[in-house]
Structures are given as C-alpha cells and as structure tokens.
Amino acid sequence: MIKRIDHPRWRDRNKIQTEPVVELRGVSFAYDDRTVLTDIQLEIYPHDFYGIIGPNGSGKSTLLKLMLGLVTPDAGEVLLWGKPLTENTNRARVGYVPQKATAFNASFPATVAEVVATGRIGRRGLFARPNPQDREIVADCLERVGMADFAHRHIGQLSGGQQQRVFIAQALAGEPELLLLDEPTVGVDSEQQSLFYDLMTHLNHDLGLTIVMVSHDIGVVTERVNKLACVNGRLFYHGEVSLFKDRQTEILSRLYGQVVEVVYHHH
Ligand SMILES: Nc1ncnc2c1ncn2[C@@H]1O[C@H](COP(=O)(O)OP(=O)(O)OP(=O)(O)O)[C@@H](O)[C@H]1O
C-alpha cells in the first residue's frame, strides 16, 4: 500500500507544493434554515497535519463532511486536488474515520480483518472478491497500526483504543492520500492517545499522508499538528500552529467567548 503513496512527488518535502489537496472557497452551509458555517476559506496542502478545533456544535464535523461531499455547500466551492468535488472522480483517494466509529456493539459479527477489508471496497468495487493483493494490503495495514495479532478477533471484543486502530487501518486499506478523522481520541486513555499521535506522525512524515483531524483537545493537538483551523460558525484562525501559539490567548478567547486555559499533557 505504501508504493503508490511513496511517489517521488511526495518524497521531496522541500519542493514547493502549489496545489492544495483541499480548498474551500467562500463556503457557507445551513442544515435546513440553520446556518452552521459562513464564508469558510481555507487550503490544506500536501503533507499537512491539519487540526480543526472549536466549541461543541461549532461546525467542525460539518467541515469534514463538506470535504467528503457528504453535504454540499449552499454557497462557495469545495475542491479536492484542484477539482470541484462535484467533478471529482478521485474520492477513493480520501480515507475517513467518522466520529464515534468505536461505539461498536460487542456482538457485531465481524472479525478485525473483515472490517479492515471493507476499506478496499472503494478500490475494487462492492461485489468483487478480495484477491491476494487485497489480503496483503489488509495485513499490511493491521501491521502498521499494531493490530496484526488481532486479525481474527471479533471487533466488538476489543477496547475502544484497539477499535480505533482498526478503523484507522480500515481507512488506510483504501490507500488514501488524504485522511480525515473526526474526534479520533475521544474515549481513549492518554497512553493510547499518545500512541495514536505517534502513528499519525509516522503516517504524515514517513508516508507523506495529508491528515485532517477534528479534536477537542487543544493542548495535545497544538503539540502535534503543523497547521490549525479554529472554527465557530466561521474561521477565527487558519494557518501555522507556530503563529497560532504567539496569539493563542487572544484567538481562543474570541473563539470560545471566554478566557481558555490550555492544558498540556507531557509524556
Ligand atoms: N444532520 C443534521 N441536521 C440538522 N442539524 C445538524 C445536523 N448535523 C449537525 N447539526 C447541527 O449543526 C451544528 C454543527 O454541528 P457539527 O456536528 O458540525 O458540530 P461540531 O463542531 O462537530 O460539534 P461537536 O464538537 O459537538 O461534535 C450543531 O448545532 C448541530 O446540532
């Protein structure tokens, strides 16, 4: 699975990448008549590890859904790799781990390997039988997330943190170049959380995967991502984390409407 991602254009990290992977141009969106996002303008570039933070109900998940084409903007445009989403034939290049993916019924009748194999559907079609290459990719993705030993266990019998790794493997099985994750560390203990971020850093640095992640935990996120969007109906900040940190108190108090103390976890 790495071969396709590990293309020379991904390897040369010093080369200036001019085309954003994701671009939102003046995007507004309402559920029925309730406006959730207004005039969102942002670009996400190859190799970005991009965090999205904001209060509850501020439109973070909706922002990801716009990038995925699960909802369509009322105004403005969403582009992936320079093409409007409506014309995009490359959705298979995007991996998605939705919110609460880990709230799994313990009796769900599927093994870890079967769940990860469903991540191949975008590549080989719904009814095609898995071939040896599919099986190799599934095994490789489980290995990558440290879950190879659990391949034949039932998904419902795993802990939240283990299930989370399986769903990341499922997304990776589609060989994405862009990985979108919605609150992936909710309900995961701090040790698993740290391992999760190590895995994301590995995928981002070593495989050149572009990662966009919604999170509540400002302290951890700002230690790990390189770019950040602060959203609450509109964008309050969008850009380098280093520049965010210089103005963090002011940005966060505008974003949350109160003074916010950021807790940093040191491991
Ligand atoms: N399918 C839907 N239909 C109607 N309203 C919705 C729908 N999905 C979300 N909303 C509303 O839109 C607003 C933004 O929701 P969204 O899930 O994008 O926020 P969020 O920042 O991800 O929230 P949280 O941090 O609580 O997960 C919320 O007020 C929510 O209640």
The ligand as an SDF file (V2000), in Angstrom:
LIG
                    3D

 31 33  0  0  0  0  0  0  0  0999 V2000
  -27.8460   16.2920   10.1680 N   0  0  0  0  0  0  0  0  0  0  0  0
  -28.0740   17.4160   10.8510 C   0  0  0  0  0  0  0  0  0  0  0  0
  -29.2520   18.0450   10.7660 N   0  0  0  0  0  0  0  0  0  0  0  0
  -29.5140   19.1970   11.4290 C   0  0  0  0  0  0  0  0  0  0  0  0
  -28.6110   19.8280   12.2100 N   0  0  0  0  0  0  0  0  0  0  0  0
  -27.3910   19.2500   12.3380 C   0  0  0  0  0  0  0  0  0  0  0  0
  -27.0690   18.0180   11.6740 C   0  0  0  0  0  0  0  0  0  0  0  0
  -25.7790   17.7080   11.9790 N   0  0  0  0  0  0  0  0  0  0  0  0
  -25.3270   18.6790   12.8010 C   0  0  0  0  0  0  0  0  0  0  0  0
  -26.2930   19.6110   13.0150 N   0  0  0  0  0  0  0  0  0  0  0  0
  -26.1590   20.8190   13.8270 C   0  0  0  0  0  0  0  0  0  0  0  0
  -25.1930   21.6540   13.2040 O   0  0  0  0  0  0  0  0  0  0  0  0
  -24.3370   22.2570   14.1720 C   0  0  0  0  0  0  0  0  0  0  0  0
  -22.8930   21.8990   13.8640 C   0  0  0  0  0  0  0  0  0  0  0  0
  -22.7250   20.5060   14.0350 O   0  0  0  0  0  0  0  0  0  0  0  0
  -21.3290   19.7940   13.9060 P   0  0  0  0  0  0  0  0  0  0  0  0
  -21.5540   18.3490   14.1850 O   0  0  0  0  0  0  0  0  0  0  0  0
  -20.7020   20.1590   12.6040 O   0  0  0  0  0  0  0  0  0  0  0  0
  -20.5070   20.4810   15.0650 O   0  0  0  0  0  0  0  0  0  0  0  0
  -19.1860   20.0110   15.8280 P   0  0  0  0  0  0  0  0  0  0  0  0
  -18.3490   21.2310   15.9880 O   0  0  0  0  0  0  0  0  0  0  0  0
  -18.5700   18.8600   15.1080 O   0  0  0  0  0  0  0  0  0  0  0  0
  -19.7820   19.5570   17.2190 O   0  0  0  0  0  0  0  0  0  0  0  0
  -19.1860   18.5710   18.3660 P   0  0  0  0  0  0  0  0  0  0  0  0
  -17.8880   19.1330   18.8060 O   0  0  0  0  0  0  0  0  0  0  0  0
  -20.2340   18.6270   19.4420 O   0  0  0  0  0  0  0  0  0  0  0  0
  -19.0570   17.2190   17.7180 O   0  0  0  0  0  0  0  0  0  0  0  0
  -24.8080   21.7580   15.5240 C   0  0  0  0  0  0  0  0  0  0  0  0
  -25.6090   22.7380   16.1120 O   0  0  0  0  0  0  0  0  0  0  0  0
  -25.6140   20.5210   15.2030 C   0  0  0  0  0  0  0  0  0  0  0  0
  -26.6410   20.3380   16.1280 O   0  0  0  0  0  0  0  0  0  0  0  0
  1  2  1  0
  2  3  1  0
  2  7  2  0
  3  4  2  0
  4  5  1  0
  5  6  2  0
  6  7  1  0
  6 10  1  0
  7  8  1  0
  8  9  2  0
  9 10  1  0
 10 11  1  0
 11 12  1  0
 11 30  1  0
 12 13  1  0
 13 14  1  0
 13 28  1  0
 14 15  1  0
 15 16  1  0
 16 17  2  0
 16 18  1  0
 16 19  1  0
 19 20  1  0
 20 21  2  0
 20 22  1  0
 20 23  1  0
 23 24  1  0
 24 25  2  0
 24 26  1  0
 24 27  1  0
 28 29  1  0
 28 30  1  0
 30 31  1  0
M  END
$$$$
